[in-house]
Amino acid sequence: MPLLSDYPQLKIIRDIARKKDVSVYLVGGFLRDFFLGMKKKDFDFAVECNALEVARTFSKTIKGAFVLLDKERGCARIAKKIKGDLYTFDFADFRSKTFLQDLAHRDFTINTLSLDISGINESTEIAQALIDAKKGMSDLRAKRIKLVSAQAFGEDPLRMMRAFSLKAVLGFKIEAKTFARIRRDKDLINRVSYERIREELFKILETDDAASILKLMDRAGLLGLIIPQVKIMYGCKQGTYHHLDVWPHSLETVVQLERIFNETGHDPAIAAYLQEPLGGSRSRRSVMKLAALLHDIGKPDTRKRENGRTSFHGHEHVGRNIVKHIAKMLKLSVRERHALEDMVRWHLRPGYLSNFKRPSLKAIYRYFRDTKEEAISILLLSLADQRSTCGPATTLQDQKHHEAICLGLMREHLKKKDEKPFVRLITGNDLIKTLRLKPSPLFAKILLSVEEDQTLGKVKTKEEALALAKKIAEKENRKG
């Protein structure tokens, strides 16, 4: 099908280019994905000169939003909703005197496919007008990610991360020389802002095979540079319940979590829960993978040998404090940070529940009270953690019991979501008006205790709730 039939915006850009007598080339991801059979809504244009002027004219013509990306380098983005979909059009000045020299500054050969916008007409088809100056089609057919030049990472070190995110999204392999160059240039990543690193990292975490990509990044020495806190896990030995040291166990937990996603993802309620965005376009699913990678990060600081056994008492609380700093470092949203902290802080709780043949209703209530919105994510994380724990002290019977408890609690919780929302029998106003209590920190303790007994069916009326509240208040006053 002719190019302008599908994308009339390109005709507008062509007319602007002709009027201003400037060369404009469509280059990169749009063309790469076109030949992969993927429809893309992001366009990149290399402009001979005055890219900002071309961008502003285009923005006014289509009534799009103009975003200045880099004034010095002449980079701007136009965003426009078209038939409900968001389209972006990026414009940038040549980085050299000619377009062919400009292509030499690009990252990978599969992103150098280009098309001269100035020369297209109503009958132009992409395959006929394609410019393939760097043999990008050959690498595209071979599903190969290959550097354009040895200087590519020096010009923008984020490209090392992009090699892995492209591999994750497209399923391509990184060419051996390119991988070797990443290992050589890896320290350059320290020059990149964490906002940019976060975007590439979460592109990886959003895919179905993030675990293998994280392992490859670890082999390249890059993972320990973008999240330096993980280095404390290297070489940390574990006890007899584990067959792996802390760091390989953490990587294996991501592997197992992705397998669990495949097993449970057919359930619409679970699928919707996992895909819920916690920050921007970043889903709970991707934050859970980060939690799986970091869930035992508190172990090295709490490791002790006691009576010939290795222990890590309190590692979940130490870990929570560490991931708090990691979340802030990666500029995650407040909701993402709290979710990540909760997953690490409470990841042992399902294991404590499975220590009993049948956990008590009170223990189950308190689990869901404490874990709140992340109750299911923590159950799934616990499953992955348990499956990654196959030491001599671990039995198949224990693993099956743990799995049954976690899956049973998850099913029960999902059923209850359809029930009427919980309404407290009494509030703080009742404590003030009926019991004549003065507002104090004691209110929270009273209301939580009453709520627990109400949930467990021990308290069924407002009168019973007030009687219990009075009893708790009197007990606390006697203590005082």
N, C-alpha and C positions, 0 to 999 in steps of 0.2 A: 504494500500500500504506500502511496506517495507520502513523504514526510509531512508536508504542510496540511494534509487532510486530517492527520491525527493531532498535530500540534500547531494550530494557527498562530500561537505566540511567536513561533520562529519566523513567520513571515513579517511580523511587526519588527523584530530585531533585524532581519535582513534589510527592510526598508530604511530603518534608522542608520544601519551601517553604510548603505549606499548613499544616503543623503549627506552623511558626515564624511564620506569618502575614507572610511577606516575599515581595516580587515578585522573580522570577528570569526572566531572558530569555536564550534561546539566540541568539547573535549572531555574525556574521562568516563566517569561512572555510568552516565546515561547510555552511552554507546556500548560500553562493556556489557551492561545488563540487557540491552536490547538483543544482542547476539546470544545471550544466555536464555532468552525467552522470558525475561522478567520486565515488567512495566515499572518504570521509575518516574518519580515526580520531581526529581532534583536535577537541575541542569547547571553545568559549569561552562563559562565562556571565557576564552582568552582573547583580549582586545589589544590591538596594535598600540593604541595610546588613548588617553582620555576615557578610560573605562567608567569612571564615576559619572561623567557627562552622559555616556551612552545609557548607563543604568538609570539615571534620573529621568531621562527622556522616556525610556521604556516604562518606568514606574508610573509616570503621569499618564501615559497612553493607556495602560491597562488598569489604572487606579489601584495599584498594589502598594504595599507597605515597603518603604525604603529603609534599609538598615546599613549603616556605614560599618564595615568590618575592619578596615585598615586604610586610613587616609594616605599614609606614606607610600604604601604599595599599590594604591589605587584599587582597593577591593570593596565591593558592596554586594548586598543581597536584596532581592526583591521577593517578597512573600505575597501570595495571592490565593484565596480560596476559589477553586473552580469546580462547580457542580459538587460541592461538599467536600472536596479533597484539597489539602494544602499543597501547593506547588511552590518551589523555591527556584530562583534564577540567580546564580552567582556570577559576577563579572569581575575580572582582574586584568590589570595591564600585563603585557608581555614582561617576562623577567630577563629578556635579552633583546637584541636588536631585531632578530627574525623569529618567526614562529617555530621553525625547526630547532633553533637554538633554545627557545623556550621549552620545547618538549624535553630537552636534555636535562631540565631541572625538575622534571616530574618524578613521582615516586617509583611506580612499577610499570612494566611494559604494558600490562593489560589496561592501564589507565591512560595510555597515550593515544588510543584510537581517537580520531578527530574528523571534523567535517567543516569545510569552508562555508559559513552561513551566507556570506556575501554572494556566493555563486549558485545558491539553490533556487529552484523555481517550482511551479505547481506539479510537475511530473517527477521531481527528484526523489529517488529512493535511496535509503541509507547505504545499502550494500554497494550501489553504483558509485556514490560520491565519497565513500570512505577513504580517508588518508591513513595509511598504516606505516608510518616512517620508522617505528622502532620494533617492528615485527610482533606487535601486540596480539594479532590474531593467532599466530603460531602458538604463543604461550596460553592464550585463551582456550584454544582447542586442546592443548596438553594439560589444562587445568593447573597452570604453574604460576606462582608468584615470584617474579624476578625483578631485581633492581634495574632501573634505567642506567644508573651510574654509581661509581664507588663513593661519590660525594653526597648521595641522596640523604643518608642519615645525618651527616654533618649539617646539611642545610635545614633539616627539620627532623630532630630525633624522634618525634612522635610517630614517624613512619615505621619505626620498629614495632610499636604497638599495633599499627594499622596492618602490618603484615599478618599478625596473628588474628586480628578481627576479621580480615578478609578471608583467611583460612577457615575461621569459624562459620562465617555467614555463607561463603560460597562452596566450602568443602574442597578447596584447592590444596595443593602441597606447596610448601615454601622451598624454592630451589636451594640446593646445598650451599652454593657460594653466597647466596643471600642470607641463609641461616648463619653461616660462618661469620659473615660481616656483622650480623646482629650481636653475636657473642663478642666480637672484637670492639664494637662501638657502644656496647650496652650502657656504659657509664654516662654517656651523653644524655640519657633519659632524665638525668637530674636537672637539665636545663628547661624541662617542659613543665608548664603549669599543671596543677592537679585537676583543674576543671577539664582540661583536654584529655588527661590520662583517664579520668573517670569515665568519660564518654566512650572511649575505645574499650575499656575494661568491661563496661556494662553491655556493649554490643556483643562481647564474647559470652558473658554470663546469661544473656537472653537466649542463646542458641541451645540446641539439644545436646551438643557434645562439648560443652564448656570444659569438662573435666580433662579431656585429652589435650585441649589447648593450654590449660593451666600447667599441665605436666610438661608440655613442650616449652612453655615460657620459663618454667623452672630449670629445665635443661640448658636453656640459653643464658641463664643467670639474670633474666629480666624481672621475674616475679618478685624476687627478694629486694630489688631496687625500687619497684613502684610501691611495694608495701614492706618497707624495711623491718617492721616489727616482727614479721614471720621468721626472721633469721634466728630468733631465740629458740625456735622449735627444732632447728637443725641438730641432729645427733642426740636428742633427748630420749633416753631409754624409758621403756614402760615395764609394767609388771606382767605377771603370767596370764592375765586375761587378754593381753594383746599379742599379736604376732608381728606388729609393725611398730617402729619408733613413732614419736609424736607427729613429725612432719609428713612422712609417707602415709600414716594413718589419716591425717587431715585431708590429704589429696584423695585418698581412697574413699573418704566419706562423701566427697563431691560426686565421685563415680557412682556410689550406691544411691545417693539422693536422686540423681538423674534417672536411674533405673526405677526407683520408686515413683517418680513422676510419670514414667511410661505406664506403670502398673495401675496407678490410681487416676490418671488424667482423663479416663473415659467417663468418670462421674462428673456431670455438669456442675454440681455444687463445688466440688474440689477444684475443677478447672477454673471456674470463675474466681474462686478464692486466690488461687495461685497467680492469676493474671491481673489481679487488682493493682493498679498503679500506686506506689507508695511515695514516689517523688518524680515529677515530670512524666516521662514515658517509661520509667524503670519499675518493673513489676515486683511483687512480693517474691515470685519465683526466683528472680535474679538475686535479690537480697538474701534469700535463703541459701543460695549456693555460696555467697560470700560468708555467711554465718557458718556453713559447713566447713569451709576452709579455715575459719578462725576459731571454731568452737573450743579447741583445747589450747589456745594461745596462752592461757594462764598456767599451764602445767609446769613449764620450766622453773618459774619462780616459786612454786609450791612443792616441788619434788623433794621427798624425804625417804630415807630408809629406816623403817621401824620394825624391829623384831624380824629382820631378814626379808621384809616385804617392802615394796615400793608403794608410796602413797602420794596423792596430790590433793590433800584436803583443802577445800576452799578455792580450787582453781577456777571454778565458774565465776566467782565474785572478782577475782583478780583479772580474769579474762574480760569480764564486762567492762572494767575500767580501761583496759587496753583498747578494746574495739570502739569505745567512746572516742578515743583520740584518733583512731583510724578513720572513723566516720567523719569527724571534723576535718581531718586532713584531706579526705576525698571530696569534701564540700557536699556531703549528702544532706538531704532535707531532714528537718527535725523528726518527722515521722519515720523516715528510713533509719535514722540513728537509734530512735527508741526501739524500733522493731529488732534491729540488729543486737542491741544491748539485751533485750528480753530473751531472744533466742539463745544467746550465749549464757546468760545468767541462769536460765531455767532448764537448760538442756539435759540435766541429770534427773529432773523431777519424774518424767515418765518411768525411768529406771527404778526409782524408789517405789512407785506404785506397783511395778511388776515384781517387787520383792515379796508381795503377798499373793496368795492364791486368788483371792478376790479382794481388791482394795475397798476400804470402807467408803460409804457415801460421803462422809465428812472429808476424807482425804481427796476424793474426786472433786467435791465442791471447791475445796481450797485450791486445788490445781487450776481449775478453770477461773476461779476468782483472781488468782495471782497472774496467770498468763494472758488473760483478757483476749485481745484480738489475735494474738500469736499462738493461741492454744493448739490449733491444728498444725501450724508450721513447726512448732516444737515437737509435737508427736511424730511428724514425718522426719524431722532432723534426728530424733532419738532412734527411730528405726534404722536410718542410714548409719548412724554412729555404731549401733549394735551389730549391724551386718559387716562393719569394717573391723570388728573385734573378734578375732578367731584364734586366740591364744590357747594353750593347753588347759587353762582353768575355765574356759568357756565351754558350756555344753549345748548341744543341739536342742535339748529339752528346754533349757533356760531361754534360748533365743526364740523358740516357737511360742513360749508363754509370753515373753515380752512383746512379740509381734501381735499376738492375740489381744493383749491388753490395749496396746496403742491403737490398733485398728478398731477395736470395739468402742473405745472412748471417742474416737473420731466419728464413727457412725452415729453414736448416741447424741453427740454434740450437734451434728448436722441435722438430725431429726428435730431437735429442740429449737432450732433456728426458725422453724415454721410455726412454732407455738406463739401464743400471745406474749408480748413483752412483759418482763417481770415488773411488778409494781410493789413497792415497799408498803407494809401495813402502817408504819409510822414514819415520821420525818423529824427533823430538828425542831420544827414548830410545835410538834406534839410534846416533845421533851420540855420545851419552855412553858407552854400554856397549861398542859395537864399535870406534869410532874414538878413544875415550878423550878426547873433546873436552869442555872445560868450557863450561857454559851461557853464552852471550853473544849480543849482537846479530847476530853472524855466522850464528847458526843460521837466522834468517829468510831471509837471502840464500841460504844453501846449499839449504834446503828449497824455496824458490821456483824456483831454477835447476833442481833435480832434477825438480820437478813439471812445469816447462815441457818439459824433454826427454822426460819420461815421456808427457806429453800428445801430443807431436809424434811419438812412436814411436821416438825415438832411444835411449831406455833402457827395457828390457822386463823386467828381473829385479831382485831385491833386491841381488844381487851387483854388477850394473852400476851401480845407484843408489848403493851405498856407495863404489864406486870413483870415481864422479864427485864425490861429496861430499868424499872424501879429497883429490882433485885440487884442488877449489875451496879447501878449507881450507889446503892447502900453498901455493897461489898467494897467498892473502890474508896468510898468515904471512910470506911473503917480502917482500910490500909493507910490512908492519909493521916 
